[in-house]
Amino acid sequence: MAQTITYRGPRVLVGALAHLLREEGVAFDQPPEDRTDLDPVAVVLIEVRAGEALGPPPGAMIDAAVAKFTKRFGDDTALIEIADTEMRPPS
């Protein structure tokens, strides 16, 4: 089972969230960055797949990263939603 993280907030803080996720050991594919978009608010979808690493489950690592993000930047800086998604086999 994979999880998706939807981030809606200031474009300048997307990298901070990605850094905190990696710091917690969460592996994900970095979404492409559109440097031509001048909108100050970004909507980014990150898909996290469970790896084979031993340690805390991905959900706990994601929760820890989001907690650090909100502690550092505040609760109302960005909306971060986490949802479970089913992995579909490649077609």
N, C-alpha and C positions, 0 to 999 in steps of 0.2 A: 504494500500500500504506500502510495506517495502522499505528500502533503503539499499544498500550495499556500504561498504567502502572498497576499495582496497588500501592496503598500500604496497609500494615497497620501502624499504630503510634499513638502518642499523638495525640489529636484536636487538641491545641494546635499541633502541628507541620505540619499539612496546609497551612496558609497559607504557611509557610516554604518548603515544597517548591514550591508554586505560584509563589511569588515568584522562586525560583531558576530555575524553568523559563522564566518570562517574561524574566528577566534574560538568559538564554542565547538568547532569540529564538524559543522554542517557542510556537506558537499552539495553543490548545485551548479548548474550551468548559468553563467552570468548572462542576463538578458542583454540584447544589443542596445547600445546607447545612441539615441538620436540627438546629435549635437546641433541640429538645425532647428529643433523645437524650442521656442522661446517661452513657452508656457511655464510659469514658476512652479506649478503643481504637477507632479509626476504621478502616473498610475503605472506601477510595475508589478508584474506577476512572476514570481519565482517558484519553480517546481523543484521540490526536494525529494529525492529517492532514497529509500533505505539502502545503506551500504552493507558491507560485510564486516565492518569494524566492530570491535568489542567496545563496550562502554555504555553510556546512557542511551536510551532510545532517542531517535531523532526529535520526537515531540518535546522531550525534556530539554534538549539542546536548543531548539528553536525558542521555547518559552524563556530560557535563560538569556538568550541573545535579545529578545524583545524586551525583557525586563530591564536589562542594562541600557537599551536604547531609550526606553521611557524614563528611566532614572536620570540619564544624562541630558536628554533633550525635552523632557516633560510629556505628560499624558496627552495634551491636546496639540502637540506639534504635528503629528501624523496619525492616520488611521491604519493600523496593521491588523489584518484578519488572517487567521490560519484555518485551513479546512483540509479534511482528509479527502483524497481523490483516489479512484480506482485506477490501477495501471492497466492499460489495454495493450494486448500484444501488437507489435508492429505489423502493419498490413503490407 
